[in-house]
């Protein structure tokens, strides 16, 4: 977790100390061993809205916000490894400019990255299937053919042996 947070106000960002409600959510999360997002829901007295798909399904970002009437709008930006950024927006009129100027481009970029990763996986799967047919030799995570990976590894080993023999041949001739 961070020791400070960003405040978005009238089109500008400011660093600020963590508010009391944030520290209370940290305490709840640790003491009662509840999920961080659930602790924030309890403290802010509102449910979050997820703006992106669950980041565990992809390598993209997960953006969620809590529209608290008492404490402003809290925005958390996370990736599969953890928290990337947290911003609080106290004035509700700042929400739409923040969303359109900062979050929309970030969401578009993250989504495009996830689409490209999925297309790559599909392409690799189709290539592996076209080369070798169906079977357990296709890696489910990458879509790459294990047969091709084994062949590539064998080619690299053969090249290393050829290079070692060439070096050995040059050394004995001298």
N, C-alpha and C positions, 0 to 999 in steps of 0.2 A: 504494500500500500504506500501511498505517497504521504508526505508530511505537509504538503500545501496543495491547493487546488486553484484552478483558473476560474475567474469571474468574467463573464461576458456582459458588458454594459455599454449601451449606446454605440455599438459597432467596434468596441475595443476590448482587448483582453487585459486583465490585471491578475497578478498573483495575490492570493490571500491565504490567511491562516485557515486551517480546517475548522468548520463550524462545530458547535456543540452537538448538533444532531448527527453529524458524521462520526464524531468520536463515540457517540452512543451506539451507532450501528456497528462500529468496530468492536466495542465491548460486547454487544449482543452476539455477534458472529463468533467471537472467540469463547466467551463464557458459556453460552448455551449451545455452542457448536452447530449453529444453523448457517445455511447458505448465505453468502454475502448479499446477494440480490434480495433474498427474503428479509434479511435484517434491515436493509434500506427501505423495503416496503413497509415494514412495521414502524420504523422511525418516522418516515415521511407520510405515513397514513394514506398511501395510494399505491396502486399497482403500476408496474413498469409497462412500457410498450416497446416491443422489439422492432427496430427499423430495418434490420437486415436478417438474413437467415442465420441459423445457429452456426457459429464459426467452427464447431467441432466437425461439421459436415464438410468443411472446406478449409483452405488455408487463409481465408479472408478475414475481414473484420466483423465484429459483432457490435452493433450500436444500439443502445437502449436508453430510454429516458423515463424519468418519473416526474409527472406534472403536479407537484405539491402546491396546494393553495397557500400554505403557510411559509414554505421555504424556497419557493421558486422552482425552476425546472432543472433537475440534475440530469446530465448527459454523461454516460460512461461509454468509452470506446475501448474495446478489448480485442485481443487476438487470441489464438489458441494457447499462447504462453502466459497470458495474464492481461492486466490493466495497461492500456497505452496512454489514455488521457481521460481526465474528468473535468467537466465544466459545469458551473452552475450559472443559471440565467435568472436573475431576480425579477426583472421587469418582463411581464408576459408579451409586451409589444416587441421585445427583442428576439422572441423565439423564431418567427418567420424569417427575418433577415439572417439569423444564425443558421437556420436550417438550409436556406437556399444558397447562402454564400459559402458555407463550410461543410455541412454534412452531405448535401446532395452530390457535390463532386466527389467526395470521399466514398460515398455509397456506390456511385457509378463506377469508379475506378476499381473498388473492391469486387464488385459484381463482375466486371469485365475480366478481371484476373481469374475469378473462379470459373467463369465460362471457358476461358482459354485453357485452364488446367483440365477441365472436363473434356473439352474437345481433343486435347492431346492424349488423354487416357483412352478415349473412344477410338481415335486414329491408331494408336499403338495396338489396341485390341483387334481392330479390323485387319491390320497388317499381319499380326501374329496368326490370326485365324486363317487369312488367305495363304500364308506360307505353309502352315502346319496343320490346319484343321482344328476341330474342337478338342479339348482335353485339358488335363491338369497342368500342362506345361506353360499355360498362359498365366502370368502373375496377376492376381486380382487387383492389386493396388495400383500398379503402373500400366497394366495392359501389355507389358513387354513379354516376348517369347523367351522362355528359359532356354530353349534350344539355341536361339540367337545369342543369348547372353553367354552360354557355354561356348559356342563357336567363337565369339569375340574374345573370350578369355583364352581359348586355345591359340588363337592368332597372336595375341599379345605375348604369350609364353614362347611361341615359336620365334617371334621377332626378337625377343630378349635372348634366346639361345643363339640365333644367327649373329646378333651383335656381339655376344660374348665370344663366339667362335672367331669372328672377324678380328676382335681385339687380341685374342690369343694367337691368331695366325700372324698378325702384324708384329707382335712382341717376339715370336720365335724367329722370325725372318731377320730381325735387326741384329 
